[in-house]
Amino acid sequence: MIRTRKWFSLIAVALAVIVADQVTKALVVANLVLYESWAPVDSLRHLFTVTRVHNTGAAFGLFPDGGAFFALVAVIVVGIVIYFYRTMPDEMPLIGIALGLQLGGAMGNLIDRLRQGYVVDFLDFKFWPVFNIADSGIVVGTLSLLALMWWQERRAARKNQDGPPTNPPPEEKPSSVS
C-alpha cells in the first residue's frame, strides 16, 4: 500500500503540472498572437505581463534551434527521475513531490517540442526571461530537492554527532588486598 501511495504522489503532482502547463499554454495561444502582451493588472504592466513567445532552444532562449536535442534531453531526464524515484525509500514522500514537479515540467515542455517543435513561454516578469508553468515546475522541483537533500544531510550529521546512547563504564571497585 505504501508503495502505491509513493507512486501516486509522484504521478499526481506530475499530472497536475502537465495539465496546468498545457491548459495555460492553450489559453495563451488561443488569445494572443506571437509577441503580443496582455497585462492582467494594468497598473502592474511595467512588472508583469502575459507575453506569447516561442522558444526553440533551452532555458532563457539559449541555443536556439536545438529543439530536437532538448527533446532528447527531456526524455533522458524523465528516465532518470523515474529511476531515481524507484530507488528512494518509501518513507520520503516530499521527495516524490519535488520529483513530480520536475517530471511534470519536463513532460510539459517535451509535449510542446514534439507537437510543435518549440515551447510556448508566456510569464513575463520583465526583469527575467519569459517562462511557463513547466519551467516553474522544473525550477521549484529542483530547488525543493536540493533543500530536502540538504535537510536530510544535516539531520544525518546531527544524528551521527549525537551518537548512540552510551552507558558510562562501570565504576571499578577497589580490590581488597589481604
Secondary structure, DSSP 8 states (H G I E B T S, - for coil): -HHHHHHHHHHHHHHHHHHHHHHHHHHHHHH--TT-EE-SSGGGTTT-EEEEEEE-SSGGG-STT-HHHHHHHHHHHHHHHHHHHHHS-TT-HHHHHHHHHHHHHHHHHHHHHHHHSSEEEEEE-SSS--B-HHHHHHHHHHHHHHHHHHHHHHHHHHHHHH-S--------------
